[in-house]
Amino acid sequence: QARLVESGGGTVQTGGSLRLSCKASGFTFRHYCMGWFRQAPGEEREGVAAIDSDGYTSYADSVEGRFTISQDTAKNTLYLQMDSLKPEGTARYFCAATARAYWTKGYYLPPAYVYSYWGKGTQVTVSL
């Protein structure tokens, strides 16, 4: 049974950094597409970053140049390094995985419906 567990959230001041982790179990994710999403209260869930089955990465325009998605296949763990955080980055962050190989070549962020497995999220709060 596929399971994703996020960690690393917390409260940080504007301009600070956090690294989120997503530990996968029940499947080997290196063959699939993995993504990070976030959802603020009253807002829709939005894609933040993704890494496809070939390792190509893609980012939302709002985080390009500040966030970095990566993975450690030996640990079956996905990461999101978030630098220069802004108050609008306050949200619950979720990781997600597809159920089969999926490729973007880094050209776009896969929509939420592409993903079959979701974690419960970790809260990130960016204070002024």
C-alpha positions as semicolon CSV with decimal commas, in nm:
position;residue;x (nm);y (nm);z (nm)
1;Q;0,000;0,000;0,000
2;A;0,151;0,332;-0,110
3;R;0,203;0,583;0,166
4;L;0,353;0,933;0,171
5;V;0,450;1,113;0,491
6;E;0,562;1,475;0,487
7;S;0,779;1,643;0,749
8;G;0,989;1,954;0,796
9;G;0,719;2,217;0,817
10;G;0,723;2,493;1,076
11;T;0,728;2,866;1,128
12;V;0,995;3,079;0,968
13;Q;1,046;3,451;0,919
14;T;1,021;3,616;0,581
15;G;1,340;3,550;0,388
16;G;1,413;3,232;0,577
17;S;1,445;2,874;0,456
18;L;1,288;2,536;0,521
19;R;1,341;2,191;0,375
20;L;1,042;1,965;0,348
21;S;1,077;1,588;0,322
22;C;0,836;1,328;0,193
23;K;0,908;0,967;0,283
24;A;0,747;0,716;0,049
25;S;0,671;0,357;0,140
26;G;0,491;0,074;-0,031
27;F;0,636;0,160;-0,371
28;T;0,961;0,270;-0,535
29;F;0,895;0,620;-0,657
30;R;1,196;0,670;-0,880
31;H;0,998;0,543;-1,178
32;Y;0,707;0,776;-1,121
33;C;0,638;1,147;-1,116
34;M;0,648;1,318;-0,777
35;G;0,513;1,659;-0,692
36;W;0,464;1,917;-0,419
37;F;0,141;2,110;-0,379
38;R;0,025;2,367;-0,128
39;Q;-0,308;2,490;-0,006
40;A;-0,375;2,801;0,198
41;P;-0,700;2,845;0,392
42;G;-0,984;2,936;0,157
43;E;-0,768;2,879;-0,147
44;E;-0,746;2,603;-0,405
45;R;-0,464;2,354;-0,398
46;E;-0,186;2,466;-0,630
47;G;0,111;2,289;-0,778
48;V;0,449;2,407;-0,656
49;A;0,706;2,175;-0,808
50;A;0,739;1,838;-0,976
51;I;1,006;1,591;-1,079
52;D;0,910;1,356;-1,358
53;S;1,007;0,994;-1,423
54;D;1,327;1,099;-1,598
55;G;1,422;1,350;-1,329
56;Y;1,315;1,662;-1,515
57;T;1,196;1,932;-1,278
58;S;0,933;2,200;-1,317
59;Y;0,815;2,482;-1,092
60;A;0,535;2,727;-1,046
61;D;0,632;3,076;-1,161
62;S;0,578;3,204;-0,807
63;V;0,856;2,984;-0,665
64;E;1,094;2,954;-0,961
65;G;1,449;3,033;-0,850
66;R;1,366;3,006;-0,479
67;F;1,246;2,646;-0,438
68;T;1,428;2,329;-0,539
69;I;1,274;1,985;-0,569
70;S;1,498;1,681;-0,541
71;Q;1,486;1,316;-0,450
72;D;1,703;1,053;-0,288
73;T;1,604;0,728;-0,453
74;A;1,810;0,522;-0,209
75;K;1,602;0,664;0,076
76;N;1,278;0,678;-0,124
77;T;1,247;1,036;-0,010
78;L;1,141;1,351;-0,190
79;Y;1,256;1,696;-0,079
80;L;1,155;2,056;-0,130
81;Q;1,416;2,314;-0,039
82;M;1,244;2,649;0,011
83;D;1,458;2,961;0,026
84;S;1,370;3,331;0,045
85;L;1,030;3,243;0,181
86;K;0,751;3,499;0,157
87;P;0,435;3,538;0,371
88;E;0,225;3,421;0,075
89;G;0,404;3,089;0,108
90;T;0,205;3,016;0,423
91;A;0,007;2,701;0,347
92;R;-0,017;2,333;0,406
93;Y;0,226;2,153;0,177
94;F;0,149;1,812;0,032
95;C;0,355;1,566;-0,164
96;A;0,200;1,346;-0,427
97;A;0,294;1,059;-0,654
98;T;0,162;0,921;-0,978
99;A;0,069;0,554;-1,008
100;R;0,268;0,511;-1,329
101;A;0,550;0,674;-1,519
102;Y;0,477;1,028;-1,629
103;W;0,696;1,267;-1,824
104;T;0,693;1,644;-1,855
105;K;1,051;1,707;-1,975
106;G;1,030;1,998;-1,731
107;Y;0,794;2,191;-1,957
108;Y;0,497;2,213;-1,724
109;L;0,359;2,124;-1,382
110;P;0,133;1,819;-1,391
111;P;-0,219;1,896;-1,268
112;A;-0,345;1,746;-0,944
113;Y;-0,563;1,484;-1,115
114;V;-0,252;1,313;-1,255
115;Y;-0,146;1,209;-0,906
116;S;-0,288;0,901;-0,738
117;Y;-0,121;0,909;-0,398
118;W;-0,118;1,195;-0,150
119;G;0,030;1,263;0,190
120;K;-0,154;1,441;0,469
121;G;0,062;1,749;0,447
122;T;0,286;1,959;0,667
123;Q;0,213;2,318;0,770
124;V;0,444;2,601;0,671
125;T;0,393;2,945;0,821
126;V;0,597;3,243;0,707
127;S;0,581;3,535;0,946
128;L;0,649;3,899;0,865
